[in-house]
């Protein structure tokens, strides 16, 4: 009997490091990405949006063209072209599908471009406050237009109603005496059920703001420190500035953000998950591509991601621990 | 007692000998390390001298291109030679002061150079905002927009812009190149070389 107890105790002790490692891996359940289909896209797919029928519109940054895909991934059309004339796009990174029309942040031409789902050209919209619209989102029955850079205290996010009547400046860059903050850069935005997640690159900060612009929460380096990133001898996270390349919010409000791999900057496929309260939950999964150019959830909870050359539709599955 | 004192003296002498040998060894090692460093520094200095010689030599060789030889008449007086000057630049990516400087210098040059020299700019004008930025720089020479210009330049092995390429319009061969830096005097010296290349030798 004594031998048996000793053997059990020894086995438990042997399993202790494994249990500790499992606990350190994060409190949430492990997740896996199960691809449904993968299709080749033009060389630089940067954004996708969906219509009510589940068709997928994929914007190519290089060619400034939109490829229309059926819900099963079949290519069923193409619209948009690069140029300066009305109906043409230049340096567009984001667009939003709203009631049968596609609204593009046409940064190179300094306006909002409006196209129909078959490429019909509607009059463009000039915004007095945003001469170079960087990104555009539609959420909470409003349009949100962002600028990529804002000088000290300048505005990043502007809200407009459905008729493009200004609803105010949603988020200003914080006035700061720190030289690094004088030209703040807003990397990207993700719409959540209760507000917008703003992902800043240079400041290595993620903010969540309500529809009225009130800052609900913000993460900073301290939050990053909770995750066991590799650190240098001075205790700084390696790399010093983690490159957030893409983000997506699921129906529950969880934020998925791609970080550069700390040991290989060229690899941007590690996806970290933040809860709706901004708490870093876990490293969710590693995508089966090297560089993620975009991630999105559609209305049915399907997860889309791209490395520019391909677009994959997938489901995120939570697996129980072994 | 005597034996003890004798033993102590021997011990002290032995310790002193060991200390002297040890310090000698340390000194020798330091000396060797120092010699290695001096040798490395001398080798580095020689490498630098060699590099500078080679840089000076290529700069000298390039500076002679397009000029008239100082001695010996040309076999026949050639007619004024046509030259194409192409300025490759990127409104988005080039340092704005370098680009403004280049455009200013070649605006002046385009007016003053012989008629057989044609100056053209090549870039990608992507969108009305970039067109406005280019218009603000007021180039006095025609600028052609080429789609995916940066990518095409990279494929042709041109890694740096703004760059000025002088070529023979008949053969299409590049005769001189000049990667502009934000240094007006340097740019003007290059314009003089183009003028020299376009003027027949006498």
Interface residues (C-beta under 8 A of the other chain):
Chain A: X62 X82 X84 X90 X91 X106 X107 X108 X109 X110 X131 X132
Chain B: X125 X126 X127 X128 X129 X130 X131 X147 X148
